[in-house]
Amino acid sequence: MTKHPDAPGRQEDLAGIVHRNIHALVEERRRSDAQMSRQQRIAAGITRFTGSMTFVYLHAVLFGGWIIVNLGWIPGVKPFDPFPFVMLAMWASVEAIFLSTFVLISQNRMSELADRRADLDLQVSLLAEHEITRLIHLVDALSRHLGAKQGSDEHLEELKRDVAPEKVLQEMDKAQHEEK
C-alpha cells in the first residue's frame, strides 16, 4: 500500500522548528537518562520488568507450581510448605515490600521529570503570553497610525497588560482558601 504524496505525516509537512524541537526534547531525554544514578537505573529496570506480562506469567508459574507441590498433587514430591502456605505468604509479602519501594523510587524520578516539564511549559506559556501582549500593542498602534476604524472592545486595554504569574498564583490560592 503506497502512501498518497499529499497524506499528512511526511517530514516536509512539519515546520523546521517542529523537527528542531522534537530532536531537542529527545536529546534532553537522553541526557536526563544518562544522568541517572546506578541505583536509579537498577530501580527503573526492576520496575520496568515487574510491570511486564513476563513478570505476571513467571509469577503464575512459580506460585501455581508452589501451590501444586505443597498440596501434594505431585506423586513422590514431599510438600515443604503445606496449606496455608506460610512460607509462600512470607515470600510474597517481602517481595511486595521491595517492589513497592522500587516503584516509589521510579515514581519519584518521574515526578521530578514531570516538574521540570511543567516548569518548561510554564516558561513557554509566559513567553507566548508576553509576545501576544506585545503583538496586541503593535496591532493597536498600527491601527491607530493607519486611522483604521476600530470597533469597541472593552477588553482591549486589559489584554494589553502583561500577566504577573505571582499575582495569578496568589489569586488562585485565595480562591481555593475561600472555597474551603
ROLUM-416462 format. One record per residue: residue number from 1; residue in one letter; x, y, z of N, C-alpha, C, O, CB in turn. Coordinates in pm, 1 decimal. Glycine has a CB too. Layout:
N
- NUM,A,X,Y,Z,X,Y,Z,X,Y,Z,X,Y,Z,X,Y,Z
...
***
This chain:
180
- 1,M,86.4,-118.4,0.0,0.0,0.0,0.0,90.2,123.6,0.0,171.4,140.3,90.9,-97.8,0.4,124.4
- 2,T,77.3,207.4,-97.3,160.3,327.8,-108.1,88.0,445.3,-46.1,-34.2,458.1,-53.5,195.6,358.2,-255.2
- 3,K,167.7,530.2,15.0,112.5,648.3,78.9,92.2,757.0,-25.6,178.5,780.2,-110.4,204.5,697.8,192.7
- 4,H,-20.2,821.8,-18.8,-50.0,930.8,-110.7,47.5,1044.7,-83.7,74.6,1075.0,32.5,-197.8,978.7,-95.9
- 5,P,101.3,1108.9,-188.1,200.8,1214.2,-166.2,150.2,1332.1,-83.4,230.4,1402.2,-21.7,249.0,1264.8,-297.8
- 6,D,19.1,1355.4,-80.9,-34.1,1467.0,-3.4,-79.0,1425.0,136.1,-133.5,1506.1,211.0,-149.7,1530.0,-77.1
- 7,A,-56.0,1297.6,171.5,-100.1,1247.5,301.7,-18.9,1313.3,412.9,101.0,1336.2,397.2,-86.6,1093.4,308.8
- 8,P,-85.3,1344.5,527.3,-11.4,1405.0,638.5,89.0,1305.5,695.8,74.8,1184.4,679.1,-108.5,1452.8,749.0
- 9,G,190.4,1358.5,763.4,287.9,1271.6,827.4,421.7,1269.3,757.1,518.5,1215.2,810.5,234.5,1133.7,835.4
- 10,R,429.1,1327.5,637.2,558.3,1333.9,569.2,643.6,1436.9,641.2,591.4,1531.5,700.1,542.1,1369.9,417.3
- 11,Q,774.5,1418.4,636.4,866.2,1507.1,706.6,850.0,1651.7,662.3,854.7,1742.4,745.4,1009.0,1462.3,684.7
- 12,E,831.1,1674.5,533.7,820.4,1812.3,486.3,688.1,1877.3,527.1,670.3,1997.7,508.5,835.1,1816.4,335.1
- 13,D,594.9,1798.7,582.8,469.7,1856.0,631.4,489.1,1931.3,762.4,403.6,2010.7,801.7,365.6,1746.5,649.7
- 14,L,599.6,1907.3,829.4,625.4,1971.9,957.0,723.6,2086.1,938.3,817.6,2076.7,859.3,678.9,1871.1,1059.5
- 15,A,701.1,2191.6,1010.3,791.8,2305.7,1004.9,927.0,2265.1,1062.6,935.6,2176.8,1148.0,733.1,2427.3,1082.0
- 16,G,1031.1,2330.3,1015.0,1165.8,2300.3,1062.3,1180.1,2315.3,1212.2,1253.0,2239.5,1276.2,1264.9,2388.8,993.7
- 17,I,1110.4,2413.5,1268.7,1118.8,2435.4,1413.5,1060.3,2317.2,1489.1,1106.4,2284.8,1598.6,1045.7,2564.7,1453.2
- 18,V,959.2,2252.2,1432.0,899.3,2135.1,1496.8,1002.6,2022.6,1503.3,1018.3,1957.8,1606.8,771.4,2088.1,1420.3
- 19,H,1072.8,2000.2,1392.3,1177.5,1897.5,1391.9,1286.9,1931.6,1492.5,1335.4,1844.4,1564.5,1237.8,1882.5,1251.0
- 20,R,1325.7,2060.1,1497.0,1429.8,2100.6,1591.3,1383.9,2075.5,1734.6,1461.1,2026.6,1817.1,1466.2,2249.3,1571.9
- 21,N,1259.0,2108.9,1764.0,1206.1,2089.2,1899.2,1197.8,1941.4,1935.1,1230.4,1902.3,2047.2,1068.2,2153.4,1912.0
- 22,I,1154.3,1860.1,1840.5,1146.7,1715.4,1865.8,1285.1,1661.4,1898.8,1302.3,1588.4,1996.4,1087.3,1640.5,1743.2
- 23,H,1383.3,1697.3,1817.4,1519.0,1648.2,1841.2,1576.2,1701.8,1972.2,1648.7,1630.8,2041.9,1610.0,1687.1,1725.0
- 24,A,1544.1,1826.3,2006.0,1591.1,1883.4,2132.4,1530.9,1808.7,2250.9,1599.9,1782.1,2349.3,1555.8,2033.1,2140.6
- 25,L,1401.2,1774.4,2241.6,1336.8,1701.1,2350.6,1390.6,1559.5,2363.1,1410.9,1509.9,2473.9,1186.5,1697.1,2329.6
- 26,V,1413.8,1493.9,2249.0,1471.3,1358.6,2251.8,1610.9,1363.1,2313.2,1646.2,1277.3,2394.2,1476.9,1297.7,2108.4
- 27,E,1689.8,1462.4,2275.1,1825.2,1476.9,2328.9,1821.6,1506.0,2479.0,1904.2,1454.7,2554.4,1900.6,1589.0,2255.2
- 28,E,1726.9,1587.4,2521.5,1713.1,1616.3,2664.8,1676.5,1489.9,2741.7,1726.7,1467.2,2851.8,1606.6,1725.4,2688.3
- 29,R,1589.5,1408.1,2684.4,1552.5,1282.3,2749.9,1673.4,1190.2,2760.0,1694.4,1126.5,2863.3,1438.4,1212.3,2673.1
- 30,R,1752.8,1182.7,2653.9,1876.4,1101.4,2657.4,1971.4,1151.6,2765.1,2027.3,1073.4,2842.1,1947.2,1103.6,2520.0
- 31,R,1988.9,1284.6,2769.2,2078.9,1344.5,2867.5,2030.5,1315.4,3010.2,2109.5,1283.7,3099.1,2089.6,1496.8,2844.7
- 32,S,1899.9,1327.0,3029.1,1841.7,1300.7,3160.7,1861.4,1154.8,3200.5,1895.2,1125.3,3315.1,1692.3,1336.1,3161.5
- 33,D,1840.0,1063.6,3105.7,1860.5,920.6,3133.0,2006.3,891.1,3164.9,2035.8,807.7,3250.5,1815.3,836.1,3013.2
- 34,A,2098.4,959.8,3095.6,2241.7,937.8,3119.1,2284.0,987.8,3256.6,2384.0,940.9,3311.0,2324.8,1007.4,3011.0
- 35,Q,2210.1,1081.4,3313.3,2243.8,1136.2,3444.3,2186.2,1054.1,3559.3,2211.1,1084.3,3676.0,2194.8,1278.3,3454.3
- 36,M,2109.5,950.8,3526.5,2053.4,868.3,3633.4,2165.9,798.9,3709.1,2264.5,755.0,3650.0,1953.8,764.2,3576.5
- 37,S,2149.7,789.9,3840.2,2247.6,718.5,3920.8,2232.3,568.0,3896.7,2132.9,522.2,3840.3,2230.7,752.8,4072.0
- 38,R,2331.0,494.1,3939.9,2326.5,348.0,3923.6,2203.4,290.8,3994.4,2135.3,203.4,3940.8,2456.2,282.3,3979.3
- 39,Q,2175.5,340.5,4114.6,2059.1,292.2,4189.6,1928.8,323.5,4116.2,1836.6,241.9,4115.1,2056.5,354.5,4329.7
- 40,Q,1921.5,441.8,4055.1,1801.0,477.7,3979.9,1784.1,388.0,3857.9,1672.4,348.5,3824.4,1806.5,625.0,3936.6
- 41,R,1895.7,355.6,3791.2,1888.3,265.1,3675.3,1839.9,126.8,3717.8,1757.2,65.6,3650.2,2026.0,254.0,3606.0
- 42,I,1892.0,78.2,3830.4,1850.3,-54.0,3880.4,1701.3,-51.5,3914.3,1626.4,-141.1,3875.3,1934.0,-95.2,4005.9
- 43,A,1659.1,52.2,3987.6,1517.4,63.1,4024.4,1429.0,72.6,3900.6,1322.7,10.8,3894.9,1494.7,185.2,4114.6
- 44,A,1473.1,150.6,3801.1,1394.1,164.2,3677.4,1386.0,31.3,3603.8,1280.0,-4.7,3552.7,1455.2,271.8,3585.1
- 45,G,1496.7,-41.7,3597.9,1496.7,-172.0,3530.7,1405.2,-271.7,3600.6,1328.9,-343.4,3536.0,1638.3,-227.8,3524.3
- 46,I,1413.7,-275.2,3732.6,1327.8,-367.4,3808.9,1181.1,-328.8,3791.5,1095.5,-414.8,3770.9,1366.1,-366.8,3959.7
- 47,T,1153.2,-200.0,3800.0,1015.0,-153.9,3783.6,962.5,-186.6,3644.2,847.8,-228.3,3627.5,1005.4,-2.8,3809.2
- 48,R,1048.9,-166.8,3544.2,1008.6,-196.8,3405.8,976.8,-346.4,3391.5,876.3,-383.1,3330.6,1121.0,-155.3,3305.3
- 49,F,1063.2,-432.9,3448.1,1039.5,-577.1,3437.2,915.8,-619.3,3515.6,834.3,-697.6,3466.8,1161.6,-654.9,3486.7
- 50,T,901.8,-566.5,3638.8,788.1,-609.2,3721.1,655.4,-555.8,3668.4,549.0,-603.4,3707.9,807.8,-563.7,3864.8
- 51,G,661.3,-457.7,3579.8,539.6,-406.4,3517.2,510.6,-473.0,3384.0,433.3,-420.8,3303.7,550.3,-257.4,3497.7
- 52,S,572.2,-588.5,3359.9,553.4,-656.4,3231.7,469.6,-783.5,3246.9,454.7,-837.4,3356.5,689.1,-690.5,3169.9
- 53,M,416.1,-829.3,3135.3,340.8,-955.3,3137.2,432.4,-1074.2,3162.5,387.6,-1175.8,3215.6,265.8,-974.7,3005.2
- 54,T,559.6,-1063.5,3125.6,654.8,-1170.9,3155.2,659.8,-1195.0,3305.7,661.8,-1309.4,3351.0,796.2,-1136.3,3100.9
- 55,F,661.6,-1087.1,3382.1,663.4,-1096.8,3527.9,537.0,-1166.5,3578.4,543.6,-1251.1,3667.6,676.4,-956.7,3591.1
- 56,V,423.3,-1130.9,3521.6,296.1,-1192.3,3561.4,297.8,-1342.3,3531.1,260.2,-1423.6,3615.6,177.2,-1124.0,3488.6
- 57,Y,342.2,-1379.0,3408.9,346.4,-1520.6,3372.0,442.9,-1596.6,3461.6,412.5,-1707.4,3505.6,386.9,-1537.1,3224.9
- 58,L,558.2,-1538.3,3488.9,657.1,-1602.1,3575.3,598.9,-1628.2,3714.1,618.3,-1735.8,3770.8,783.1,-1514.9,3586.0
- 59,H,528.8,-1531.1,3767.8,468.1,-1549.6,3899.7,353.5,-1650.5,3896.6,335.6,-1727.1,3991.3,417.7,-1416.3,3952.8
- 60,A,277.9,-1650.8,3790.6,169.7,-1750.1,3780.2,228.1,-1891.3,3782.1,174.9,-1980.1,3848.6,86.3,-1727.9,3650.5
- 61,V,337.9,-1911.4,3708.7,403.3,-2043.3,3706.0,463.7,-2076.7,3842.2,442.6,-2186.2,3894.4,513.1,-2047.2,3597.2
- 62,L,539.4,-1981.8,3900.6,605.2,-2008.1,4029.2,503.7,-2031.4,4140.9,514.1,-2129.8,4214.2,697.1,-1891.6,4066.3
- 63,F,406.7,-1942.8,4154.5,308.8,-1958.2,4261.6,220.0,-2080.1,4238.5,189.2,-2155.2,4331.0,222.9,-1832.4,4273.3
- 64,G,179.4,-2098.0,4111.5,99.0,-2216.9,4079.8,175.6,-2344.6,4109.2,120.9,-2437.8,4168.0,55.8,-2215.0,3933.0
- 65,G,302.0,-2349.5,4068.6,386.2,-2466.7,4097.5,403.1,-2488.1,4246.5,393.6,-2600.9,4294.7,523.1,-2451.5,4032.4
- 66,W,427.9,-2381.7,4319.2,444.9,-2390.0,4465.3,319.8,-2450.9,4529.1,328.8,-2540.3,4613.2,473.5,-2249.0,4526.0
- 67,I,204.3,-2401.5,4488.1,77.7,-2448.8,4545.7,53.3,-2595.1,4508.4,13.8,-2674.9,4593.4,-40.5,-2360.9,4497.4
- 68,I,76.6,-2630.5,4382.0,54.8,-2768.9,4337.0,145.6,-2864.7,4414.0,101.4,-2970.1,4459.7,80.4,-2781.7,4184.5
- 69,V,274.0,-2826.9,4428.1,368.7,-2912.4,4502.0,323.9,-2926.8,4646.2,324.6,-3037.2,4700.5,512.5,-2854.3,4496.2
- 70,N,284.8,-2816.5,4709.1,253.7,-2818.1,4851.3,113.4,-2866.2,4884.5,78.7,-2882.8,5001.4,272.2,-2682.7,4906.8
- 71,L,33.6,-2888.5,4782.1,-94.4,-2957.0,4804.5,-76.5,-3108.2,4793.8,-169.2,-3185.0,4819.3,-200.9,-2908.6,4703.0
- 72,G,43.9,-3149.2,4755.9,74.3,-3291.5,4746.4,20.4,-3356.2,4620.4,-1.2,-3477.4,4617.7,19.7,-3362.7,4865.4
- 73,W,-1.6,-3277.9,4516.2,-59.7,-3329.2,4393.1,43.0,-3395.2,4301.9,6.2,-3458.9,4203.2,-128.1,-3218.1,4319.4
- 74,I,171.0,-3380.8,4333.9,274.6,-3442.5,4250.8,329.5,-3562.1,4327.7,393.7,-3545.3,4431.3,389.4,-3339.9,4214.6
- 75,P,304.0,-3684.6,4276.5,349.8,-3806.0,4346.5,502.9,-3806.0,4359.0,574.7,-3772.7,4264.7,301.9,-3933.9,4271.3
- 76,G,550.2,-3844.2,4477.5,693.3,-3855.8,4500.8,759.4,-3726.0,4543.6,877.2,-3725.8,4579.2,759.5,-3905.9,4378.2
- 77,V,685.8,-3615.5,4540.8,742.6,-3487.4,4583.7,675.3,-3450.1,4715.7,553.4,-3434.4,4723.6,722.0,-3374.4,4474.1
- 78,K,759.0,-3436.4,4819.1,708.2,-3407.9,4952.5,681.7,-3257.6,4966.7,768.4,-3175.6,4936.7,808.2,-3456.7,5060.8
- 79,P,562.5,-3222.7,5012.3,531.3,-3081.9,5036.3,626.3,-3021.9,5140.4,654.8,-3085.1,5242.2,385.1,-3066.6,5082.4
- 80,F,675.1,-2900.6,5115.1,766.5,-2834.4,5208.2,701.5,-2711.9,5274.1,757.7,-2654.8,5367.6,894.6,-2792.6,5135.1
- 81,D,583.7,-2671.7,5225.6,510.2,-2557.6,5281.1,361.7,-2589.7,5271.7,290.9,-2533.4,5188.1,544.6,-2423.4,5205.2
- 82,P,313.7,-2681.2,5358.5,174.0,-2722.6,5347.4,76.3,-2607.8,5372.2,109.8,-2504.9,5430.9,146.2,-2834.7,5444.8
- 83,F,-47.1,-2630.9,5324.1,-153.2,-2532.1,5342.3,-154.4,-2487.9,5487.6,-151.1,-2574.0,5575.5,-291.8,-2589.5,5300.7
- 84,P,-158.9,-2361.2,5517.6,-197.9,-2243.1,5442.6,-81.2,-2168.2,5375.3,-90.4,-2047.0,5355.5,-269.6,-2150.1,5533.7
- 85,F,25.4,-2236.0,5340.9,137.0,-2179.8,5262.6,199.2,-2057.1,5330.8,206.6,-1949.3,5271.8,88.4,-2141.6,5121.9
- 86,V,242.8,-2075.0,5453.9,300.7,-1965.3,5532.3,427.6,-1911.0,5465.7,446.4,-1789.5,5459.7,332.4,-2012.7,5675.5
- 87,M,513.6,-1998.3,5416.3,636.9,-1952.7,5351.3,606.1,-1874.6,5223.7,669.1,-1772.5,5195.8,727.9,-2072.4,5318.9
- 88,L,510.3,-1922.6,5147.8,472.1,-1852.7,5024.6,420.1,-1712.7,5058.8,454.8,-1615.3,4992.0,364.1,-1933.8,4946.1
- 89,A,337.5,-1702.9,5162.1,284.2,-1573.6,5203.8,397.9,-1480.6,5248.3,396.6,-1361.3,5217.9,181.4,-1591.8,5318.1
- 90,M,496.0,-1536.0,5320.2,608.3,-1454.4,5365.2,689.0,-1404.1,5245.7,722.6,-1285.8,5239.3,698.4,-1534.7,5460.8
- 91,W,720.7,-1493.4,5150.1,795.7,-1452.2,5031.1,720.6,-1345.7,4951.7,779.2,-1248.1,4904.9,824.2,-1573.1,4941.7
- 92,A,590.7,-1366.2,4937.7,510.3,-1269.3,4862.6,508.1,-1134.1,4934.6,513.2,-1029.6,4869.7,366.2,-1322.1,4843.1
- 93,S,500.4,-1135.4,5067.5,499.9,-1010.9,5144.4,633.0,-937.3,5132.5,634.6,-815.9,5112.6,469.2,-1039.4,5291.3
- 94,V,743.7,-1008.5,5144.4,875.5,-946.5,5132.0,893.2,-891.0,4990.6,943.8,-780.2,4972.8,987.9,-1048.8,5165.0
- 95,E,851.5,-968.0,4891.0,861.1,-921.5,4752.2,777.8,-794.7,4732.9,822.8,-701.1,4666.7,814.3,-1032.2,4654.0
- 96,A,658.3,-790.5,4789.1,571.5,-673.4,4776.4,636.2,-549.8,4838.9,625.4,-439.6,4785.0,435.4,-700.5,4842.2
- 97,I,703.3,-568.3,4952.2,771.8,-455.2,5016.6,878.6,-399.7,4924.0,885.3,-278.6,4902.8,834.8,-498.0,5151.6
- 98,F,962.6,-487.0,4868.2,1069.5,-440.8,4780.2,1014.7,-381.1,4651.1,1061.1,-276.5,4605.8,1164.0,-555.4,4748.2
- 99,L,915.9,-447.9,4592.1,860.7,-396.5,4466.5,796.4,-259.9,4485.2,812.3,-171.8,4400.7,758.4,-494.2,4409.7
- 100,S,724.6,-241.6,4594.4,661.9,-111.2,4617.8,768.3,-3.6,4638.1,748.7,111.0,4597.7,567.9,-117.3,4740.2
- 101,T,880.4,-39.5,4700.2,989.8,56.3,4717.1,1049.2,94.0,4581.8,1074.8,211.7,4556.1,1099.0,-1.8,4809.0
- 102,F,1071.3,-4.7,4495.4,1125.1,24.6,4361.8,1029.1,111.1,4282.0,1071.5,202.1,4210.6,1154.0,-105.4,4285.5
- 103,V,901.5,83.5,4293.6,801.5,164.6,4222.5,803.9,307.8,4275.1,795.1,402.4,4196.9,659.4,103.5,4238.3
- 104,L,815.7,324.6,4406.2,820.3,459.5,4463.4,945.4,534.7,4418.2,938.7,654.5,4390.9,816.0,452.6,4616.7
- 105,I,1058.8,466.1,4409.9,1181.7,529.6,4360.9,1160.3,576.8,4217.5,1196.0,689.5,4183.3,1302.7,431.4,4368.8
- 106,S,1103.0,492.3,4134.7,1077.4,529.2,3994.9,976.4,642.9,3984.9,990.4,732.2,3901.3,1027.0,407.8,3916.2
- 107,Q,874.9,639.3,4070.2,774.6,746.2,4068.7,835.5,879.0,4112.6,799.5,984.2,4059.7,656.1,710.1,4159.6
- 108,N,927.0,874.9,4208.6,994.1,998.9,4249.8,1069.5,1059.1,4133.4,1064.4,1180.2,4111.9,1089.9,973.1,4367.2
- 109,R,1139.3,976.5,4058.2,1214.0,1027.1,3942.4,1117.8,1081.7,3837.2,1141.3,1189.1,3781.7,1302.7,915.7,3881.4
- 110,M,1009.9,1008.9,3809.4,911.4,1056.4,3712.1,848.9,1188.2,3757.9,820.9,1275.4,3675.7,801.8,950.3,3690.3
- 111,S,827.0,1202.8,3887.8,771.0,1326.6,3941.5,868.1,1443.2,3921.1,826.0,1553.3,3885.6,737.9,1310.1,4091.2
- 112,E,997.6,1419.5,3943.3,1097.9,1523.6,3918.8,1098.3,1565.1,3771.6,1104.1,1684.0,3740.2,1238.1,1474.3,3960.4
- 113,L,1092.2,1467.1,3682.1,1088.8,1497.9,3539.0,960.9,1571.9,3501.3,963.9,1664.2,3419.9,1101.1,1369.5,3456.5
- 114,A,848.8,1531.7,3560.3,721.5,1599.5,3532.3,725.9,1744.0,3582.3,672.1,1833.9,3517.6,603.7,1523.6,3598.3
- 115,D,789.7,1766.1,3696.9,804.0,1903.2,3747.4,887.8,1987.9,3652.5,854.8,2103.7,3627.0,867.6,1902.8,3887.2
- 116,R,996.0,1930.9,3600.1,1080.8,2004.1,3505.0,1001.6,2038.7,3378.2,1011.3,2149.8,3326.2,1206.9,1920.6,3468.6
- 117,R,922.7,1941.3,3329.3,842.4,1967.0,3209.4,736.0,2073.4,3237.0,708.4,2158.3,3152.2,775.8,1836.7,3160.3
- 118,A,676.6,2067.8,3356.5,575.8,2168.6,3391.8,640.2,2306.9,3398.8,581.1,2405.5,3354.8,508.1,2133.7,3527.1
- 119,D,760.9,2313.9,3453.9,832.3,2442.7,3457.6,859.3,2493.0,3316.1,842.3,2611.4,3287.2,965.6,2429.1,3535.5
- 120,L,901.3,2402.5,3228.8,925.7,2440.9,3089.5,796.4,2489.0,3023.9,795.3,2591.9,2956.5,985.2,2322.4,3010.0
- 121,D,687.5,2414.5,3043.6,556.9,2454.9,2988.3,517.6,2593.6,3037.7,470.1,2676.6,2960.1,447.7,2352.6,3026.6
- 122,L,537.7,2618.5,3167.0,502.7,2747.9,3223.9,587.5,2858.1,3160.6,535.0,2963.4,3124.3,521.4,2746.6,3376.8
- 123,Q,717.2,2834.8,3147.2,804.6,2936.1,3087.4,763.7,2966.9,2943.2,758.7,3082.9,2902.2,950.7,2889.2,3091.6
- 124,V,734.6,2861.3,2867.3,693.8,2880.6,2728.3,559.6,2953.7,2722.9,540.7,3042.0,2639.2,684.5,2744.6,2654.6
- 125,S,467.5,2918.2,2810.4,336.8,2985.2,2812.6,351.5,3131.9,2851.3,285.8,3218.1,2792.8,241.4,2914.3,2910.5
- 126,L,436.6,3160.9,2948.7,457.4,3300.1,2988.8,521.6,3381.2,2876.5,485.9,3496.7,2853.4,544.5,3306.6,3114.5
- 127,L,616.5,3318.9,2807.6,679.9,3386.6,2694.6,576.9,3412.7,2584.1,572.5,3522.1,2527.7,797.9,3302.2,2639.9
- 128,A,494.9,3312.7,2553.6,392.1,3329.3,2449.7,293.0,3438.6,2489.5,252.5,3519.5,2406.1,317.1,3195.7,2425.1
- 129,E,254.3,3440.6,2617.1,161.2,3543.4,2664.0,224.4,3680.7,2648.8,158.1,3774.7,2605.0,120.8,3518.6,2811.2
- 130,H,350.3,3693.4,2684.0,420.3,3821.7,2672.0,427.3,3865.3,2525.3,403.7,3981.8,2493.3,562.8,3811.7,2731.9
- 131,E,459.9,3770.9,2437.1,469.0,3802.7,2294.1,333.1,3844.0,2238.4,324.3,3937.5,2158.8,523.5,3682.3,2215.7
- 132,I,228.6,3775.7,2279.3,93.4,3809.8,2231.7,53.2,3948.0,2281.2,-7.2,4026.0,2207.6,-9.9,3704.2,2278.8
- 133,T,87.1,3977.8,2406.1,57.6,4110.7,2460.0,128.1,4218.1,2377.0,69.1,4321.6,2346.0,100.7,4120.3,2608.6
- 134,R,252.9,4193.8,2341.5,327.3,4289.7,2259.8,264.7,4301.4,2120.1,257.9,4410.8,2064.2,475.8,4247.6,2248.9
- 135,L,219.9,4190.8,2065.1,153.5,4195.0,1933.8,24.3,4276.1,1940.0,-7.7,4349.6,1846.6,123.5,4052.3,1884.0
- 136,I,-49.5,4262.8,2049.3,-172.3,4340.8,2064.7,-138.2,4489.9,2065.6,-205.8,4570.2,2001.3,-247.6,4300.8,2195.1
- 137,H,-32.6,4525.9,2139.0,11.6,4667.0,2139.5,46.6,4712.2,1997.4,5.2,4819.3,1953.3,134.8,4686.1,2233.7
- 138,L,123.1,4629.3,1927.2,168.4,4664.4,1791.7,50.8,4679.8,1695.9,43.2,4778.2,1622.4,265.2,4557.8,1738.5
- 139,V,-40.3,4584.0,1696.2,-157.0,4590.5,1606.6,-243.3,4711.5,1641.3,-294.2,4778.9,1551.7,-241.1,4460.0,1615.9
- 140,D,-260.2,4739.4,1769.6,-338.7,4855.7,1809.6,-270.7,4984.7,1762.8,-336.9,5075.0,1711.6,-358.3,4857.5,1962.7
- 141,A,-138.1,4993.0,1780.4,-64.2,5112.5,1736.6,-71.1,5127.9,1584.6,-89.5,5239.1,1535.0,83.3,5104.8,1782.4
- 142,L,-56.6,5018.3,1510.0,-66.7,5023.8,1363.4,-205.9,5068.3,1320.9,-221.6,5148.9,1229.2,-33.9,4886.5,1301.4
- 143,S,-305.2,5015.2,1388.0,-443.2,5050.5,1356.1,-466.8,5199.3,1378.3,-530.4,5264.9,1295.8,-541.0,4967.7,1440.8
- 144,R,-417.1,5252.5,1487.5,-432.7,5396.4,1515.9,-354.3,5479.7,1413.9,-403.0,5581.3,1364.4,-384.7,5429.4,1660.6
- 145,H,-232.0,5434.7,1383.6,-147.3,5507.3,1288.9,-211.0,5513.2,1150.0,-205.0,5616.0,1082.5,-9.1,5441.6,1280.4
- 146,L,-271.2,5403.7,1108.5,-334.0,5397.8,976.5,-473.6,5459.5,976.4,-535.0,5477.0,871.1,-341.7,5253.7,929.1
- 147,G,-522.3,5491.9,1094.7,-654.2,5552.0,1104.2,-765.4,5453.9,1076.1,-875.1,5492.8,1036.0,-664.6,5667.0,1010.5
- 148,A,-737.6,5327.7,1097.0,-839.4,5225.1,1073.6,-949.2,5238.1,1177.4,-923.8,5265.5,1294.7,-777.7,5083.2,1077.4
- 149,K,-1071.1,5218.0,1131.7,-1185.0,5225.8,1222.6,-1177.9,5106.4,1318.0,-1165.1,4991.1,1276.8,-1321.1,5227.7,1143.9
- 150,Q,-1186.4,5137.9,1443.1,-1179.7,5032.0,1543.7,-1316.8,5011.7,1604.8,-1388.9,5106.6,1635.5,-1076.0,5065.6,1653.2
- 151,G,-1349.8,4886.5,1621.2,-1472.2,4855.5,1692.0,-1447.3,4874.6,1840.9,-1332.7,4884.0,1884.7,-1520.5,4711.2,1660.9
- 152,S,-1551.9,4880.0,1915.9,-1532.2,4896.9,2059.9,-1506.9,4759.4,2122.1,-1585.9,4665.9,2108.4,-1656.3,4966.8,2126.3
- 153,D,-1395.3,4752.1,2189.4,-1360.9,4629.1,2260.8,-1324.5,4668.4,2402.4,-1217.1,4722.2,2429.4,-1243.3,4551.3,2190.8
- 154,E,-1416.7,4640.0,2490.9,-1396.6,4680.1,2630.3,-1278.5,4608.0,2695.0,-1229.7,4651.1,2799.5,-1522.7,4653.4,2710.4
- 155,H,-1232.0,4498.9,2634.2,-1124.3,4419.8,2693.7,-986.3,4451.4,2635.7,-886.4,4395.3,2680.8,-1153.5,4273.5,2675.5
- 156,L,-979.6,4540.4,2536.5,-852.7,4566.3,2469.0,-745.5,4615.6,2565.5,-633.3,4565.0,2564.3,-872.6,4667.9,2358.3
- 157,E,-778.5,4712.9,2648.3,-678.7,4766.1,2742.3,-636.0,4658.4,2842.5,-520.1,4652.0,2883.3,-735.1,4889.4,2817.3
- 158,E,-729.4,4576.4,2880.2,-697.9,4466.9,2972.4,-602.9,4367.0,2906.0,-510.4,4317.0,2970.2,-827.3,4395.5,3018.3
- 159,L,-625.6,4338.0,2777.7,-540.3,4244.5,2705.2,-399.5,4299.4,2682.7,-305.9,4222.7,2660.2,-603.5,4210.1,2572.2
- 160,K,-384.5,4429.2,2688.7,-253.3,4490.1,2668.0,-163.1,4477.6,2791.3,-42.9,4503.2,2784.0,-269.8,4636.5,2631.2
- 161,R,-221.8,4438.5,2903.2,-142.0,4427.4,3026.2,-77.4,4290.0,3035.3,-140.5,4188.1,3007.4,-229.4,4453.3,3151.0
- 162,D,50.5,4289.1,3075.1,119.7,4161.7,3098.6,59.3,4092.2,3219.6,11.2,4156.2,3313.1,272.1,4183.9,3119.4
- 163,V,63.0,3961.0,3215.2,15.3,3880.9,3327.9,131.0,3864.0,3425.6,242.0,3829.3,3385.4,-39.9,3741.3,3280.4
- 164,A,105.5,3888.1,3551.7,205.9,3865.6,3655.9,175.8,3730.1,3719.3,79.1,3716.9,3794.2,205.3,3981.4,3764.2
- 165,P,258.9,3628.1,3689.3,227.2,3492.8,3737.6,212.7,3484.3,3889.0,129.5,3408.8,3939.2,334.1,3396.7,3693.1
- 166,E,293.3,3561.6,3962.1,284.2,3555.8,4109.1,148.8,3606.0,4157.7,95.6,3555.5,4256.6,397.0,3638.7,4173.6
- 167,K,93.0,3704.9,4088.9,-40.2,3756.9,4124.7,-148.0,3653.5,4092.5,-243.5,3636.3,4168.3,-69.3,3889.7,4049.5
- 168,V,-131.8,3585.3,3980.0,-228.0,3480.6,3942.7,-225.9,3370.0,4048.0,-331.2,3322.4,4090.3,-195.5,3422.4,3801.3
- 169,L,-105.8,3328.9,4090.6,-94.4,3224.7,4192.7,-157.8,3270.0,4324.4,-226.5,3192.1,4390.4,53.2,3187.5,4215.0
- 170,Q,-134.6,3395.7,4362.4,-194.7,3448.4,4485.0,-347.1,3445.7,4475.8,-415.6,3410.6,4571.8,-145.6,3591.8,4511.9
- 171,E,-398.4,3482.9,4360.3,-544.2,3485.1,4341.9,-600.6,3342.6,4344.7,-707.8,3318.4,4400.1,-581.3,3554.9,4208.0
- 172,M,-526.7,3248.6,4284.1,-571.1,3108.4,4286.7,-570.8,3054.9,4430.1,-664.8,2987.1,4471.5,-480.2,3020.5,4196.6
- 173,D,-465.1,3085.5,4505.5,-458.4,3041.9,4645.5,-572.7,3101.3,4726.4,-634.4,3032.7,4807.8,-323.8,3081.5,4707.9
- 174,K,-600.4,3229.3,4703.6,-708.3,3296.9,4773.5,-843.5,3230.8,4742.8,-923.7,3206.0,4832.9,-711.3,3445.5,4735.0
- 175,A,-867.0,3202.9,4614.3,-992.6,3139.4,4573.7,-1006.9,3000.1,4634.3,-1115.0,2962.2,4679.4,-1001.0,3131.1,4421.2
- 176,Q,-897.9,2924.3,4635.1,-902.5,2789.6,4694.3,-925.9,2796.9,4844.6,-999.6,2715.7,4900.5,-772.0,2713.1,4665.3
- 177,H,-863.4,2894.0,4909.4,-881.2,2910.7,5053.3,-1025.8,2946.8,5085.5,-1083.6,2894.7,5180.9,-786.1,3018.6,5107.3
- 178,E,-1083.9,3035.9,5006.0,-1223.6,3076.9,5026.8,-1318.8,2960.6,5000.8,-1424.1,2951.3,5063.7,-1259.3,3195.8,4935.2
- 179,E,-1282.6,2873.2,4909.5,-1367.7,2758.4,4876.9,-1376.8,2660.6,4994.5,-1480.0,2597.3,5016.8,-1313.8,2685.9,4752.4
- 180,K,-1266.4,2650.0,5068.8,-1263.3,2558.2,5184.5,-1342.4,2618.5,5296.4,-1353.3,2558.7,5403.5,-1118.1,2528.8,5231.0
***
